[in-house]
Amino acid sequence: MKINTWFGVLETDMAGEILESRLLPKNVRELALNSLSLRDGRLNLPPEGFDLKAAALESGFAESSAEYYSILHEIALEAAKLQVSGALTPDQRIIQAVEALDDINETSNVLSERLSEWYGGYFPESGLSGEDLALFIIKYGSRENVGSEDPFYSKASTSMGAKLESADEALLKGFAESVRSLYERRRQLEAYIENSMELVAPNLKLIAGPMLGARLISLAGSLEKLAEFPSSTIQVIGASKALFKHLRARAPSPKHGIIYSHPLINTAPWWVRGKIARAVASKLSLAARMDFYSREIDPSITEKLEAKVSQIRAQNPRPPLKRQEIEAKPKKRRRR
């Protein structure tokens, strides 16, 4: 039987006797890294009751108990240092990127509205907003600079807006450049999240897509915590207000939280969204566990989910009857 230990790999028989040992060099950093990898990998760990100290002495890794505990103490300190320095794990980096994306979205929306309101006094007929307006201002500034070949020329030449002075034009161009840079940064973050999800949680990405999968990890706190959640929790995650209202005021229980943005749910008829949300949450829970524990990709998981959703929709083609309709429905007379 193969046993992975912090000081090497042991081959033992059924009685626990060591048959062969492949020991690591007594390098504290290397041993600490090996110890951390065993904790993360969780493969062929020593069985319950296995005496590591006795095995280290028998295999010749340590000459005495004092040396064994001395090396173990140094490794524990080094492992703690490595954990502190590497606390930002890949899924934590995804969480930071998601939170940064939310901040950029909020900031860009506020600044875009301000830019639109500000420039609207000079060219209200443009009909532009957001990044399109920012790019237009950066390119032309005043509407008087719009060339005859541009589609906006006729609107710009007959605009009822105020004249844009040169000082205001320079200020607006700088403001528009700031807004444009926020949109560019948002695209960079979205690309980073998509690439990171492919490496960290490929199964979750297959089912939920990169953005929804990343937000689920962010709301859970980590991929490990998401993998530990039951599917019922994943189904309503992000709907905390509705859930508290249900618990306190006896309001209807929420059928879905953030997973409502999943196309299989938000495009479904209202009377089957709860059932489909349960099916999607079940597969999301399975995908998160596969990503965290086995790290194996299963492309068929999306096909199974789509088949389940198709079955749900086929079994529920029409909305259920309301209570008043059921009571008003004439009852069949029994034959005597």
Buried (B, 14 or more C-beta within 10 A) or exposed (E): EEBBBBBBBBEBEEEBEBEEBEBBEBEEEEBBBBBBEBEEEEEBEBEEEBEBEEBBBBBEBBEEEEBBEEBBEBBEEBBEEBEEEEEEBEBBBBBEBBEBBEEBBEBBEEBBEEBBEBBBEBBBBBEBBBBEBBBBBBEBBBBBEBEEEBEBEEBBEEBEBEEBEEEBBEEBBEBBBBBBEBBEBBEEBBEBBBEBBEEBBBBBBBBBBBBBBBBBBBBBEBBBBBBBBEBEBBBBBBBEEBBEBBEEEEEEEBBBBBBBBBEBBEEBEEEBBBBBBBBBBBBBBBBBBBBBEEEEBBEEBBEBBEEBBEEBBEEBEEEEEEEEEEEEEEEEEEEE
